């Protein structure tokens, strides 16, 4: 069963969305303030799109299929109950407002005592002029 989960995680890393690919280019190799992120990290019965162990931070990217998805609510509840913080972003926000997404991730890591309860669905980021 462990090998199946690892193989599934590998497949998710290969079959990433455009938004996942773009965000990974900014998170990989400690490019965001030296923070170490992993892709498709198994956590309990779930897989985190991106995970920073140092801050127990899970970053999830959502497409339209996640709108009011009860599975996401159960998943977030399990993660929060087990001490993880969860940030969710819409794919289009990652693609169109990458710097704002990166700033939100970084700011979250600067307040380790902050308990994050993610909105469901994630709120769109405000438009950035310029």
N, C-alpha and C positions, 0 to 999 in steps of 0.2 A: 504494500500500500504506500509506503514512503517513496519508493521508486516511481510509482505512478504519479504521486503529487509533484515530485521534482520534475518529472518529464512534462507534466501539464504546465508547470511554471516556466520551463524552457520554451514550450510552444507559445505561451502567452507573450514571452519576450520577443519571439520572432514575429508574431502576428500583431504587433502593436499598431495602434491607430496613429494618424498624423499628429494629433495633439500629444499623445504619449511620446512619440519620437522627438517632437520639438522640445517638450519639457525635459526629457532625458538628456538632450544635448546641453541643457543648462545645469542639470543636477549631477551629472556623472563626473567622476574623477575629482570630487570635492570642489567643483567650480563655484558653488554657492557658499561663500564664506567658510570654506573648509569643511562643510557638513557632508558626512558620508551617507549617501542614499543607495538603496537597493531597489531593483525593479522586480515586480511580481513576487514579492516576499510572502511565503506561507506564514500565516499567523493563525494558529488554531485551525478551525475548519475553513478559513478564508484565505484569500490571496490579496495582498495590498498592492495597488498599482505602483506606489513608491513608498518606501519606508526608511525613516531615519531612526536607528536604534538608540542613539545618544539621547534623543528627545522623545522617544516612543511616539513618533509622529507618523501618521498614515496620511498620505495624499492620494485622493481618488479623483479621477477624471471621468466625467459623466457625459454621455450623449443623450439624445432624446429618449432612448429606451429606459432611462433611469427616472423619468418623470413619474413621481408618485409610486415608485416601485417598493412594495412592502418588503422585499428581500433586502434592499438597501437599509431600511429602517432596522430590521432584525440584526443585520450585520454590524451597523454602527452601534447599536445597543450592546452587542457582544464585545466589540472592541473597546468601547468606553468603560464597560463593566470590568474589563480586564486591564484597565490602566492605560489604554492607548488614547491619543488625541487624534481626531479625524478632521481633515480639511477636505472639502469637496469643491471642485470647480467644473463648470461646464467646459466641454471641449472647445467651443467657439471662443470662450474667454481666454483659454490658453493660446489659441491660434491668433487672436486679434489683440490681446492685451497681456502679452507674455510678461512684460516687466512688472505689471501690477500683481500678477499671480506670484511671481518670484518674490516680490516684496512682502506679500501676505504670508508666504511660507517662512521667509526669513524672520519677520516680526513675531510669528508664532514661536519660533525657537528662542527668541529673546525673553520670553515670559514663561519659563518652565513650570511655574506654579499654576498658571492659568488652565482651567479645565474647559475644554472646547466641546460644546454640544452643537454639532453641525446642523445647519438648516436643511430641511428636506422639502423640496429639492433645493440645491444650492442657489443662493441669490446671485443674479448677474452682477458683475463688477460695473461700476460707473464708467462711462466713456471717458477716455483720456484724450484731451485735446493735444494736437501736435504731433 
